Amino acid sequence: MGSVRLRVGATVVVVAAAAVGGWMILPSDDDQGPAIRIGTTDATSSLDPAYAYDAGSWALYSNVFQSLLTLKTGSVTPTPDAAKSCGFVAGKLTTYQCELRTDLTFSNGKQITPADVKFSFDRILRNEMDIGPRSLLATLKSVTVDGQKISFNLLSGDSTFPFKIASGAGSIVDSTKYALTTERKGSAVDGSGPYTMAEFTSGEIARLRPNPAYKGAVAKSGRPVDVQYYEKSTDLQNAWEAKEIDLTYRQLPPAMLAQLKPGEANVRISEADATETRNMVFNVRKASPFQDVNVRRAVAQLIDRPKLAQDVFHNTVEPLYDAIPKGIIGHSTPFFDVASKPSVKKAKAALEEAGVQTPVAFTLGYYSSDSSEAEAEELKKQLQQGGLFSVKLVKKANWKVFQKDYKAAKFDAYNVGWVADFPDPDNYSQPLVGKDNSNASAYENAEIERLITKTQSVSDRGATVEDFKKMHTIVAKDVPLVPLWQTKDYILSNGKVGGAEYLSDGTGVWRLWELNWL
């Protein structure tokens, strides 16, 4: 999903379970204590799960909504949450069926029915591919209901489908509170997750309180949590140093992160293996100079990832040469293979092949934050070497406006982060370089589409490695995007808060219920 989206020990092999069983818990009666205050720079674009596909929004969805399946702490096997059981029908990968529990209610007291589940998915299916998580559910044809059973009818075999409904895209909403064809605006939330939304002010605060009516896979009742939003990483740093928050979650300034020292008094540092990546995405439409593949190749020849990592991010990120990051099966180095180091000579040759006049002028859009501004300036400097390109930077201070603009093709290229919805190479392929991708780049390639369909139909994910490598070799040749870096996540908590190391683990779930007072 788009990042503006901490992982502990992200695993590399994902196997879709044929069937999983359900269980339930009872909330704790312990005194909940005061709210744990979390600070973040992740923006939230919408509280309606059919209309948002970004890290900040989905972090909240993991807590206030419930899906049929979820991923438990430390596990990459989907397990029932709102479902009693789920599995592929008759051993095939084209129909996935779940049986809904009969004892669930929304936080407003209304019973959850299979009709609510179908309604929740139908709302997404009615959207265009560039709205909300529609592109993630590209293989879903329809949803049907028979008693307590919900059947997901797929266009083609998709072994990763259980993970997709375990994500924010599977959030179940109250069909009497949400419209089928329009976004629910405002701060109201009617879900059935481990938390309720007590208060929400966009860009300022989200007050979440444990939901006493929750029944599902979460085996504990969490503490009250206040999520405080900051526009810039330096604002987050100032709030931490002023002790206005108890925990930081994305994104402190790289210079501060580089100076962190384990063992510092009253500070707990959780360093988590993350699968977040950063890409420069190209608009390949006719009106853009990047319609020509050789112009895109020229850009790829000029980018100096190690310098970007060192000078801008103080080595808190790692250079990336594949859309699939390290730690995920199928990772290789196709962009390194074609451009192991920056070369003005090779870039010039590519532009000569394109037959274009230099410097090639283009706009590079980005969402404004402290590090993204420095990143954009460094990339501009690198790309203007040799007089081959003339880069106009376009800064957007509002995340929703930035998303709207890149989907409307208002930039020739743009920089954006990507945080996996689930730890599988498909999630770095179909949503990023597939037809109608979430990048809205207008890129498509028939061979990539064939390989996406082929890999999705394989239950043994280890058997897909070579096909993913073939796929991303094509990506490095066509260059619809240029991978820049991947990063670890760093969570700082004061000495009074425990459980921060379990807050996020690379599965796309934000586990607020793991936090507690020591």
GIGIZI-V521494 format. One record per residue. RES is the residue in one small letter. SS is DSSP state (alpha for helix, beta for strand, coil for the rest). D_CENTER is the distance of its C-alpha to the mean C-alpha in Angstrom with 2 decimals. Layout:
res: [RES RES]
ss: [SS SS]
d_center: [D_CENTER D_CENTER]
//
This chain:
res: [m g s v r l r v g a t v v v v a a a a v g g w m i l p s d d d q g p a i r i g t t d a t s s l d p a y a y d a g s w a l y s n v f q s l l t l k t g s v t p t p d a a k s c g f v a g k l t t y q c e l r t d l t f s n g k q i t p a d v k f s f d r i l r n e m d i g p r s l l a t l k s v t v d g q k i s f n l l s g d s t f p f k i a s g a g s i v d s t k y a l t t e r k g s a v d g s g p y t m a e f t s g e i a r l r p n p a y k g a v a k s g r p v d v q y y e k s t d l q n a w e a k e i d l t y r q l p p a m l a q l k p g e a n v r i s e a d a t e t r n m v f n v r k a s p f q d v n v r r a v a q l i d r p k l a q d v f h n t v e p l y d a i p k g i i g h s t p f f d v a s k p s v k k a k a a l e e a g v q t p v a f t l g y y s s d s s e a e a e e l k k q l q q g g l f s v k l v k k a n w k v f q k d y k a a k f d a y n v g w v a d f p d p d n y s q p l v g k d n s n a s a y e n a e i e r l i t k t q s v s d r g a t v e d f k k m h t i v a k d v p l v p l w q t k d y i l s n g k v g g a e y l s d g t g v w r l w e l n w l]
ss: [coil beta beta coil coil coil coil coil coil coil coil coil coil coil beta coil coil coil beta beta beta coil coil coil coil coil coil coil coil coil coil coil coil coil coil beta beta beta beta beta coil coil coil coil coil coil coil coil coil coil coil coil coil beta alpha alpha alpha alpha alpha alpha alpha alpha alpha alpha coil coil coil coil beta beta coil coil coil coil coil coil coil coil beta beta coil coil beta beta beta beta beta beta alpha alpha alpha coil coil coil beta beta beta beta beta beta coil coil coil coil beta coil coil coil coil coil beta coil coil alpha alpha alpha alpha alpha alpha alpha alpha alpha alpha alpha alpha coil coil coil coil coil coil coil coil alpha alpha alpha alpha coil coil beta beta beta beta beta beta beta coil coil beta beta beta beta beta beta coil coil coil coil coil coil alpha alpha alpha alpha alpha coil coil alpha alpha alpha coil coil coil coil coil coil coil coil coil coil coil coil coil coil coil coil coil coil coil coil coil coil coil coil beta beta beta beta beta beta beta coil coil coil beta beta beta beta beta beta coil coil coil coil coil coil coil coil coil coil coil coil coil coil beta beta beta beta beta coil coil coil alpha alpha alpha alpha alpha alpha alpha alpha alpha coil coil coil coil coil beta beta beta coil coil coil coil alpha alpha alpha alpha alpha coil coil coil coil coil coil coil coil beta beta beta beta beta beta beta beta beta beta beta beta beta beta beta beta coil coil coil coil coil coil alpha alpha alpha coil alpha alpha alpha alpha alpha alpha alpha alpha alpha alpha coil coil alpha alpha alpha alpha alpha alpha alpha alpha coil coil coil coil beta beta beta coil coil coil coil coil coil coil coil coil coil coil coil coil coil alpha alpha alpha alpha alpha coil coil coil coil coil alpha alpha alpha alpha alpha alpha alpha alpha alpha alpha alpha coil coil coil coil coil beta beta beta beta beta beta beta beta coil coil alpha alpha alpha alpha alpha alpha alpha alpha alpha alpha alpha alpha alpha alpha coil alpha alpha alpha coil beta beta beta beta beta beta beta beta coil coil alpha alpha alpha alpha alpha alpha alpha alpha alpha coil coil coil coil coil beta beta beta beta beta beta beta coil coil coil coil coil alpha alpha alpha alpha coil alpha alpha alpha alpha coil coil coil coil coil coil coil coil coil coil coil coil alpha alpha alpha alpha alpha alpha alpha alpha alpha alpha alpha coil coil coil beta alpha alpha alpha alpha alpha alpha alpha alpha alpha alpha alpha alpha alpha alpha alpha alpha alpha alpha coil coil beta beta beta beta beta beta beta beta beta beta beta beta beta beta coil coil beta beta coil alpha alpha alpha coil coil coil coil coil coil coil coil coil alpha alpha alpha coil beta beta coil]
d_center: [2.93 5.22 5.86 9.15 5.05 11.27 12.01 15.61 16.96 14.15 16.23 16.80 18.39 17.12 19.92 19.77 22.38 25.15 25.66 24.79 26.89 26.40 27.57 27.73 28.39 30.37 29.14 30.90 33.83 33.51 33.74 30.27 31.35 29.96 26.34 24.14 22.87 19.36 18.66 15.40 14.74 11.37 12.58 12.52 13.26 14.63 15.67 16.10 13.41 14.85 14.21 10.80 7.38 5.91 5.15 8.91 9.78 7.87 9.33 12.57 12.28 12.29 15.61 17.44 16.80 17.70 16.70 19.27 17.61 15.55 15.05 17.64 17.60 18.12 17.87 15.89 18.23 17.40 20.11 21.55 20.70 22.24 23.70 26.94 26.11 24.13 24.80 25.39 28.79 31.69 29.68 28.15 24.54 25.10 25.50 23.45 25.25 24.69 27.41 26.55 28.16 31.08 30.94 27.78 27.89 25.66 26.08 28.69 30.79 30.40 30.16 27.09 28.30 27.13 27.62 24.90 22.45 23.62 23.51 19.85 18.91 21.66 20.28 17.11 19.38 21.62 19.11 18.95 16.26 14.80 14.62 11.86 10.34 13.67 12.72 10.81 14.22 16.30 18.56 19.48 22.93 24.10 24.31 27.76 29.31 32.42 33.40 30.67 29.03 26.07 25.81 22.90 24.63 22.73 23.75 23.65 23.12 19.55 19.45 15.68 16.17 16.60 13.10 11.88 14.23 13.27 9.81 9.68 11.21 14.15 15.00 18.80 20.56 24.29 25.81 28.56 26.39 23.90 25.17 24.51 24.13 23.11 20.50 21.62 22.00 22.86 22.05 23.22 21.13 22.75 20.81 21.91 19.47 20.78 20.86 22.29 21.60 24.88 24.19 21.60 22.26 19.57 19.02 21.36 20.93 19.68 22.29 21.33 24.17 24.51 25.17 28.56 28.34 25.17 25.89 23.48 21.99 21.59 24.85 25.37 25.64 23.65 25.04 24.71 21.86 21.79 18.59 19.91 18.07 19.24 19.16 19.71 19.21 23.01 23.20 21.07 23.41 26.43 25.42 25.00 28.33 30.01 28.93 27.46 24.42 24.39 20.98 18.48 14.71 13.14 14.81 18.44 20.43 20.52 24.32 24.24 21.89 24.25 27.16 25.99 28.69 28.39 31.15 31.22 33.00 31.08 27.68 25.36 22.82 20.02 18.57 15.70 14.74 11.17 9.21 7.64 9.46 11.18 12.97 15.90 15.72 19.14 20.55 22.97 24.98 28.74 28.88 26.77 28.38 25.49 26.78 28.87 27.21 29.66 28.50 24.93 26.49 28.45 25.43 24.06 27.51 27.49 24.29 25.12 22.04 24.12 25.68 22.41 21.21 24.63 25.76 22.70 20.60 23.61 22.26 19.37 17.20 18.27 19.15 17.19 19.13 16.90 13.58 13.33 13.38 16.16 15.89 14.64 17.59 18.58 17.89 20.81 21.89 22.73 22.35 24.57 27.01 27.55 27.32 27.96 28.96 29.29 32.24 33.73 36.23 33.78 31.82 35.17 36.15 33.02 33.81 37.41 36.36 34.48 37.70 36.15 37.76 36.44 34.91 32.15 30.82 27.24 24.81 21.68 19.35 17.01 15.76 18.34 18.01 20.51 18.97 17.55 21.12 22.68 20.29 21.24 24.87 24.90 23.45 26.03 28.71 27.82 27.70 30.96 32.88 35.93 35.78 33.64 31.02 31.20 27.85 27.47 24.58 23.18 21.57 19.82 19.99 18.17 14.42 15.32 18.12 16.14 13.78 17.02 18.86 16.79 16.61 20.35 20.90 22.38 21.46 22.71 19.77 16.89 14.69 10.95 8.22 5.32 3.23 4.39 5.10 8.39 10.39 12.22 13.15 12.92 9.14 9.93 12.88 13.27 10.31 11.19 14.95 16.12 18.34 16.99 13.62 10.88 12.17 15.44 17.38 20.04 20.02 21.16 23.18 25.25 25.16 21.41 21.38 24.04 22.20 18.99 21.33 23.30 20.58 19.07 22.64 23.07 22.72 23.50 20.35 22.51 24.65 22.01 21.84 24.45 23.10 19.67 21.71 23.79 20.89 19.48 23.04 23.26 20.14 21.95 25.03 23.68 21.28 19.00 16.84 17.66 15.44 16.33 15.11 12.98 13.33 14.16 13.48 16.68 17.60 21.08 23.08 26.75 29.31 29.37 25.86 25.03 22.09 19.60 19.06 17.65 15.26 12.18 12.57 9.75 9.61 6.77 9.92 11.34 15.02 17.24 20.14 20.41 21.66 25.42 28.42 30.50]
//
